[in-house]
Amino acid sequence: MVLPSPRCTCEGCDCGIGKKLNEIREKERTYEFLLILDDEFSVIRTQILAMKPFPPIGSVYDLLAEDEQQRALSGGVKRTGTESSTF
């Protein structure tokens, strides 16, 4: 998803456009990250995409890690042979 870039409208450039651009870049990276997740994360991905305001990448990662941990505890996460042998 590509969001429109803001443009500076002030003469002394004290409008904070740099901050706005960083926020847009972070949002784009977060969208890209969510789109490459496996299908097992489809429910939490949809919930995150519906959040208003859209959460920063750190919060998204925390939500995904919590979801994965809950599914692992309830037996809902498929484990590879290496992961299964550690238990």
PyMOL commands that set and color helices and strands:
alter all, ss='L'
color gray80, all
select helices_A, chain A and resi 17-35+39-49+57-73+81-85
alter helices_A, ss='H'
color red, helices_A
deselect
rebuild
show_as cartoon
